[in-house]
Amino acid sequence: MMPLTLLAPGNVATVRKVGGLEDTKRFLENLGFTEGAEVTAVSTMDGNMIVKIRDARVAINMDMAKKIMV
C-alpha cells in the first residue's frame, strides 16, 4: 500500500483504505473514494491532485490525497 500522492499520472490503482478523522473519511467517501474503487491519477499541480474516480474528475489537495491508500 502507498498513499495516492505517489501514484504517477496515467497510472490506475485500487483504493485500499481511507484514513483521517471521521469528517474527512465521510467527505472523501462522498467523492467516491471507497474501498475497492478504481482511481486514475490525471495530474498534479500547485499542491493539488486531479484524479478520475467513478467516471468523474475530482481535484483534491495533497493533504487529502495522503489519507487515501492505494
Summary of the structure (lengths in Angstrom):
residues: 70
radius of gyration: 10.5
end to end distance: 5.5
largest distance: 29.7
contacts: 196
relative contact order: 0.33
helix: 26%
strand: 40%
